[in-house]
Amino acid sequence: MKKAITTGHRDREIELVARLSQAIPSIGHIGNSASLITGVGDDAAVLRHSPRSDWVISCDSSLEGVHFQSDYPADSIGYKSLARATSDLAAMGAQPLYFLLALALPAAKTGKWLRCFALGMSRAAREFHSFLIGGDISKSASVTICIFVLGETPSGLAIPRSGARPGDLIFVTGKLGAAQLGLEIVLRGWSRQSSPKRYLYPHFYPQVPVYLAQALARQRIPSAMMDVSDGLSTDLARLCAASGVGARIRADALPSVQVPAALLARGIDPLALALHGGEDYGLLFTAPRKDAQRLRHIRRDAPITQIGEITSTRKIVLIHRDGRSSSLPSKGWNPFGK
C-alpha cells in the first residue's frame, strides 16, 4: 500500500544502501567457481554459476501498513509479494527458478487468511514458473513477508542499470500509473462505491513481464534495464545515475493509464500517475537506435513504448505537450519521506 507521488526529494533509499555497503565488507569472489558479476546498487546480484549460466539473486519485503493494509484480500497479498520480488529478476532479464519465504504473522491469521495467502502466492508461482524451496515462519503482531528469489540467465546476459549511453532510446512496457490509480481509489474510499474492479486489479495483482524481459536479454537489445517499482521519475533518475547520463522524455509519448471521467473530475491526473506512480513493475530500458528496430520481432507479454532518449547532460528533462521543457524531479515512492 505504498503511497507515492510526493514532493521532490533526495534518493534516501540509495543513500542508505551506499552507507551500508561502505560499512559492511563486500565480497568480490566466492569460492573457486562463482564470481560476483553485479553487486550492490542494481536490481539484483549476479553470480557466475558455471561457464554457461549466471545466477541472479534478490530479496524483497512486504510489510503490513506500508505495502498493504490488513483488510486487503489475502490472496492479493500473497500474489503481489512474490510478484514484487520476481520483478527484480525480470529487471535483469533472468528466468525465475526458486524462492524462499520468511513469513511472520499473528496467530489469528494462521487459518483462513493463510490459506488464501497461499493460494495467491501459488498462482504467482505458477505464472512465473518459480518454486518454493524453504524459508521460515514465526509469530508477529502484524504481517511481515520477506522473499528471497533466485533466477538464471545465460552467462553474461544479465542486464544492469549502468549501460545506457547518449543517443540510446528509452522504452517502457505496459501502462504507466495503472497501479497508482488503483491505490488512489483504495485510499480515497472509492473502492467501496461503484468503481469497476479492473481499475483495482493492477494494484492488487501486478503483471510482471518476465518472458519479455528474458527475450530482450537473449536478443541482447537493452543497453540498460530496471523495473518501474517506485515511479518513472524516480527509477529513470536511478538508471541515469548508474549510467552517468541524462534523459529527455516526452509527455505525449507516455503510455498513461486511462482515467475514467468521474475520477478526472475528482482531481486524478493521468500524467502525474504516469510520471510518479509506483508499483507498476513494468520494464524501463534503453537501447541503441540501431537495435531498436529489432523490438518488432520480440515475442512479448506486454506492450513496448518509446518515450524519449538518453542525453549526455546528466539532467532529466520532460518535454510537455505544448513543447515546453522542464526539469523532472524524482517524486515517486520515498520510503523515508515525510
Summary of the structure (lengths in Angstrom):
residues: 338
radius of gyration: 19.5
end to end distance: 15.7
largest distance: 62.1
contacts: 1186
relative contact order: 0.18
helix: 34%
strand: 28%
